[in-house]
Amino acid sequence: MQGRLETKLKTEAKIRSQLDEAPKYLQDYAYNLSSSKEPRTVLEYIRKIKLFLTFLNEDYNQIDISKVTDSDISRYIASREVKKVKVKNKRTGKVEEKISATSASYLKGTHTVLMGFFSYLQAKEYIKSNPVQMIQRIRREDTIKRRRFKEEDLREIMKSVDRINKEGSYIGYRDRAIIMLLINTGMRETALTEINVGDINFNDNKLVIIDKRYTTHEYYLNPMLSSILKDYIEKREEYLVGREIDALFVSQKKNRIHPNSVADLVKKYTLDSLGTPLSPHKLRAAFCTILYDKTKDIEFVRDVVGHKSASTTRKYIVKDGTEKMKASNMMADISSNRPGIFSGFFS
């Protein structure tokens, strides 16, 4: 269970590094934030705020924060409307870089971070008023069609791991175990990186992790997943000869693997197998979608994935559109006077 503590200490070190030579008002805000949010969230907020400050002036220590206007913030949010993404050309097979719209959720998140930051500055009298209050929260929703995973998609991702890596290589064994663990449990990549070898009980085929908000989750290891993890651990011991480390998943530098590295390897294999680089979060959504398709039980899926509310779980499930088709067929039965589900309802 010490993997989470190790990650926490490393993240706190990164926070201190980010705050080194930062303006006092940003340091004060970050330490205030630390009392209510986890280190990884604090680090994310600091980075987003520094991106904004750097947009205003490369040397953000020269910024008079009291003179930042709503126009400055509006210009910054507008500058984040698009991003560069890598996409595999289905015709040529080559990876190309394209311009894509930034998700509404990202822009809303940026607005939320800046709102909290400037509200704090106002409360601490660094500024007289909060300029973000003049900016309406982004109302549009994401219209990007989310990928609906099928079981075959997950098989293709696994094939990609074996296709890309040299047979018998440590990376091949490690990445196969990582992808299988994500697919079979739906766990978050951060939780995965915090697993220690000692957290796995092969006698009972169970894995216990500490996730967000220090919530304990217990996972059952099916025979296939258990076998893949055992093979990986055997390869891991060969790879780490002469080095003691608790972490289950180890980088090529023989340190605990970082969540960003897990995200990068998932993107690599999904780009190769599905033509689009996808995040570990998308695999979590795939887990929820496929499980719901098989059970039609939202509470069951919520409990398994560890959400507090079924409304959160519903956001992860990508529907196949058959509901609208069924509704259309029902109404067709009514309008054509054919007996159907509503037969006798209007008599």
FENJO-V740242 format. One line per field, one symbol per residue. burial: b if it has 9 or more other C-alpha atoms within 8 Angstrom, else e. A space follows every 50 residues. Layout:
BEGIN
burial=???
END
This chain:
BEGIN
burial=bebbebbbeebbebbeebbeebeeebbebbeebbeeeebeebbebbbbbe ebbbebbeebeebeeeebebebbbebbeebbbbeebbbbeeeeeeeeeee ebebeebbebbebbbebbbbbbeeebbeebbbeeeeeeeeeeeeeeebbe eebbebbbbbbbeebeeeebebbbbbbbbbbbbebbbbbebbbbbbeebb beeebbbbbbbeeeeebeeebeeebbebbebbbebbeeebeeeeeebbbb beeebbbbbeebbbbbbbbbbbbbbbbbbbeebbbbbbbbbbeeeeebee bbeebebeebebbeebbbeeeeeeeeeeebeebbeeeeeeebbeeee
END
